[in-house]
Amino acid sequence: MKIQTKVLDLQKLLAIQTAEKEEAATRQTAQRLLDNVMSGQTAGDEINPEIVKAARLAHSAAINLRATFAALPKARREQARHVEKTAMEIAIAAARKMGGSYSGDTTQRVTWGTAATAYTVTDQGDQYSCSCKYSKTNAVHGITLDPARVHPLVESERLRYLSDRDGLPLIALDADGKATWLKSTGKQIAAENGWVIGCDRCCYHSTWSREAAVKGHAKKLAQILENERQRAEREKAHKASPEYKAERRARLIARLCGAVTATVEDAKAAGYCLPGIEQFQRTHGIGNIASLPALVKTGNSMAASLALRIARKVAKAA
């Protein structure tokens, strides 16, 4: 489905919502006038016929718009509803993340317009208490969505996640990377326009040009890959180190033969001389019987070899 068709379908859905609000408002006005006549507060000839006409026209417009939208294929209607709902959720989440909490009521508001914008408005709230003359501050963090720029936004879940991770949640996106994201100053939010280029690993924002975003993304990605290469080399070097091998031996022996012990006779059977065994015992405070993990923890390579040899025998017998 072409993007323009998707946009038109969404605009038809939004037009219904606008018409229904207008219908409700004009009907309420007409009903209020009728109630005044019925209660005797005003004369019947004082009802402005233009108000009744406006209510009828609003009702007729809402019916026609609903019929036009209902004539669309079911898949297109569902797609429009999904995009409208998801875009609203994205905007609300962005406003909550970037907008600060005020002392009074802090709320988020999402509307639809011809351009993606963001704003924060404040007003005076309730007093802190009867004994305090100062009042709280209420705030509304508002976002206006552009129907022509929300379909790529909804469909680009990974890019939204990366941009949000960078602290710049998206509220509008074009196929070429032109984007609008939120920024915050203090507790207030505002919209910033530019370009965002991304891949599965990262994204980069630029307010200068798309070319600057492309170059910035390439540099950022190269740095990430270089950092990963260095981490891999450090990990490889660590795994090749004697310390890592000793750690592996200790974990293996503790898991398989933590309760198994070695004796002086086991050391002799492995080919170690008695003077060497006695020197090892004095150096590490080891008696004539020691657990295999205790031998490995000494850091002595011959003691670790003896522990492994006994552990393999135990494991083989098991």
ZIFEN-V154139 format. One record per residue. N is the residue number from 0. RES is the residue in three letters. NEAR is the number of other ideal C-beta (glycine too) atoms within 10 Angstrom. D_CENTER is the distance of its C-alpha to the mean C-alpha in Angstrom with 1 decimal. Layout:
n={N:N}
res={RES:RES}
near={NEAR:NEAR}
d_center={D_CENTER:D_CENTER}
This chain:
n={0:1:2:3:4:5:6:7:8:9:10:11:12:13:14:15:16:17:18:19:20:21:22:23:24:25:26:27:28:29:30:31:32:33:34:35:36:37:38:39:40:41:42:43:44:45:46:47:48:49:50:51:52:53:54:55:56:57:58:59:60:61:62:63:64:65:66:67:68:69:70:71:72:73:74:75:76:77:78:79:80:81:82:83:84:85:86:87:88:89:90:91:92:93:94:95:96:97:98:99:100:101:102:103:104:105:106:107:108:109:110:111:112:113:114:115:116:117:118:119:120:121:122:123:124:125:126:127:128:129:130:131:132:133:134:135:136:137:138:139:140:141:142:143:144:145:146:147:148:149:150:151:152:153:154:155:156:157:158:159:160:161:162:163:164:165:166:167:168:169:170:171:172:173:174:175:176:177:178:179:180:181:182:183:184:185:186:187:188:189:190:191:192:193:194:195:196:197:198:199:200:201:202:203:204:205:206:207:208:209:210:211:212:213:214:215:216:217:218:219:220:221:222:223:224:225:226:227:228:229:230:231:232:233:234:235:236:237:238:239:240:241:242:243:244:245:246:247:248:249:250:251:252:253:254:255:256:257:258:259:260:261:262:263:264:265:266:267:268:269:270:271:272:273:274:275:276:277:278:279:280:281:282:283:284:285:286:287:288:289:290:291:292:293:294:295:296:297:298:299:300:301:302:303:304:305:306:307:308:309:310:311:312:313:314:315:316:317}
res={MET:LYS:ILE:GLN:THR:LYS:VAL:LEU:ASP:LEU:GLN:LYS:LEU:LEU:ALA:ILE:GLN:THR:ALA:GLU:LYS:GLU:GLU:ALA:ALA:THR:ARG:GLN:THR:ALA:GLN:ARG:LEU:LEU:ASP:ASN:VAL:MET:SER:GLY:GLN:THR:ALA:GLY:ASP:GLU:ILE:ASN:PRO:GLU:ILE:VAL:LYS:ALA:ALA:ARG:LEU:ALA:HIS:SER:ALA:ALA:ILE:ASN:LEU:ARG:ALA:THR:PHE:ALA:ALA:LEU:PRO:LYS:ALA:ARG:ARG:GLU:GLN:ALA:ARG:HIS:VAL:GLU:LYS:THR:ALA:MET:GLU:ILE:ALA:ILE:ALA:ALA:ALA:ARG:LYS:MET:GLY:GLY:SER:TYR:SER:GLY:ASP:THR:THR:GLN:ARG:VAL:THR:TRP:GLY:THR:ALA:ALA:THR:ALA:TYR:THR:VAL:THR:ASP:GLN:GLY:ASP:GLN:TYR:SER:CYS:SER:CYS:LYS:TYR:SER:LYS:THR:ASN:ALA:VAL:HIS:GLY:ILE:THR:LEU:ASP:PRO:ALA:ARG:VAL:HIS:PRO:LEU:VAL:GLU:SER:GLU:ARG:LEU:ARG:TYR:LEU:SER:ASP:ARG:ASP:GLY:LEU:PRO:LEU:ILE:ALA:LEU:ASP:ALA:ASP:GLY:LYS:ALA:THR:TRP:LEU:LYS:SER:THR:GLY:LYS:GLN:ILE:ALA:ALA:GLU:ASN:GLY:TRP:VAL:ILE:GLY:CYS:ASP:ARG:CYS:CYS:TYR:HIS:SER:THR:TRP:SER:ARG:GLU:ALA:ALA:VAL:LYS:GLY:HIS:ALA:LYS:LYS:LEU:ALA:GLN:ILE:LEU:GLU:ASN:GLU:ARG:GLN:ARG:ALA:GLU:ARG:GLU:LYS:ALA:HIS:LYS:ALA:SER:PRO:GLU:TYR:LYS:ALA:GLU:ARG:ARG:ALA:ARG:LEU:ILE:ALA:ARG:LEU:CYS:GLY:ALA:VAL:THR:ALA:THR:VAL:GLU:ASP:ALA:LYS:ALA:ALA:GLY:TYR:CYS:LEU:PRO:GLY:ILE:GLU:GLN:PHE:GLN:ARG:THR:HIS:GLY:ILE:GLY:ASN:ILE:ALA:SER:LEU:PRO:ALA:LEU:VAL:LYS:THR:GLY:ASN:SER:MET:ALA:ALA:SER:LEU:ALA:LEU:ARG:ILE:ALA:ARG:LYS:VAL:ALA:LYS:ALA:ALA}
near={11:7:13:10:12:21:18:16:23:23:14:19:20:16:18:19:13:13:19:16:12:17:20:14:13:19:15:11:15:19:11:10:19:14:11:15:14:10:8:7:10:14:9:10:6:10:15:11:7:8:14:15:12:18:21:14:13:20:17:12:17:20:12:13:19:16:10:12:17:11:9:17:10:8:9:17:16:11:20:23:14:12:21:20:11:16:24:16:12:22:28:15:14:25:24:14:14:24:23:14:11:19:14:17:14:20:14:17:14:18:11:18:11:9:13:24:18:24:14:21:11:14:11:11:16:11:12:13:8:6:6:9:8:10:14:15:15:17:24:17:29:19:29:19:24:20:21:19:21:25:24:20:25:19:15:19:11:12:21:23:14:20:23:19:11:16:13:20:23:26:28:24:25:17:11:10:20:16:29:23:26:25:15:17:10:7:16:18:25:13:17:14:13:18:22:27:24:23:14:9:13:15:28:22:23:19:11:10:11:15:11:16:23:15:14:18:22:13:11:18:18:10:11:12:11:10:10:11:10:10:10:10:10:10:11:10:10:11:11:9:11:10:9:13:13:17:14:12:20:17:12:18:24:16:10:14:22:11:9:16:14:23:13:17:10:18:23:12:12:14:8:17:10:10:8:11:19:11:11:18:15:9:10:15:9:18:9:12:12:23:17:28:20:18:28:25:19:18:12:17:11:16:23:21:15:24:28:17:15:22:23:13:13:15:12:7:6:7}
d_center={28.1:28.4:25.7:28.4:29.3:25.7:25.7:29.1:28.1:25.2:27.6:30.1:27.7:26.8:30.6:31.3:29.1:30.8:34.2:33.7:32.9:36.0:38.0:37.1:38.0:41.3:42.3:41.7:43.9:46.6:46.5:47.0:50.0:51.4:51.0:52.9:55.7:55.9:56.1:58.8:56.9:57.4:59.8:58.8:59.9:57.5:54.5:53.2:53.2:50.5:48.0:49.0:48.8:45.3:44.2:45.8:44.3:40.8:41.3:42.7:39.9:37.3:39.3:39.6:36.0:35.1:37.8:36.5:33.0:34.5:36.6:33.6:33.0:30.8:28.2:27.8:27.7:24.9:22.9:23.4:22.4:19.2:18.2:19.2:17.3:14.0:14.4:15.2:12.2:10.0:12.5:12.7:9.1:9.6:13.0:12.2:10.0:12.6:15.7:17.7:19.6:23.3:26.3:26.9:24.8:21.4:20.1:17.9:19.8:19.0:22.0:23.1:25.3:26.5:24.1:20.5:20.8:19.4:21.5:22.2:25.5:27.2:30.4:32.6:31.8:34.0:36.0:34.8:38.0:41.6:42.8:40.2:40.8:37.4:34.8:31.0:28.7:26.8:23.9:22.2:19.1:19.7:18.2:20.5:19.4:21.6:22.5:23.5:20.1:17.6:18.5:17.2:14.0:13.6:14.9:12.8:9.6:9.5:10.4:7.8:5.1:7.9:8.9:6.0:6.6:10.1:9.9:11.0:8.9:11.2:13.5:16.2:16.9:20.2:21.4:22.8:19.6:20.6:17.7:17.0:14.2:14.1:15.7:17.1:20.7:21.4:20.1:20.4:18.1:19.4:18.7:19.3:20.6:20.8:19.8:16.8:17.7:15.6:16.1:14.4:14.5:13.6:14.1:16.5:17.1:20.7:22.5:25.8:25.9:24.4:26.6:25.3:21.7:23.1:25.0:22.3:20.0:22.9:23.7:20.2:20.1:23.6:22.9:20.1:22.6:25.3:23.5:22.9:26.6:27.7:25.8:27.3:30.7:30.4:29.5:32.4:34.8:33.8:34.5:37.8:38.8:41.4:39.1:36.5:39.4:40.8:37.5:37.4:41.0:40.5:37.6:39.6:42.8:41.1:39.5:42.7:45.6:44.5:47.8:50.1:52.5:54.6:58.2:60.6:62.3:59.0:58.8:62.5:62.0:59.2:61.7:61.0:64.2:65.1:65.2:61.7:60.5:62.2:60.7:57.2:57.8:59.1:56.2:53.4:55.2:55.2:57.9:59.7:56.8:53.1:49.9:48.2:45.0:47.3:49.0:45.7:44.5:47.6:46.3:49.7:49.4:52.6:51.5:48.2:50.1:52.4:49.5:48.0:51.4:51.9:48.4:48.9:52.3:50.8:48.0:50.5:52.8:50.1}
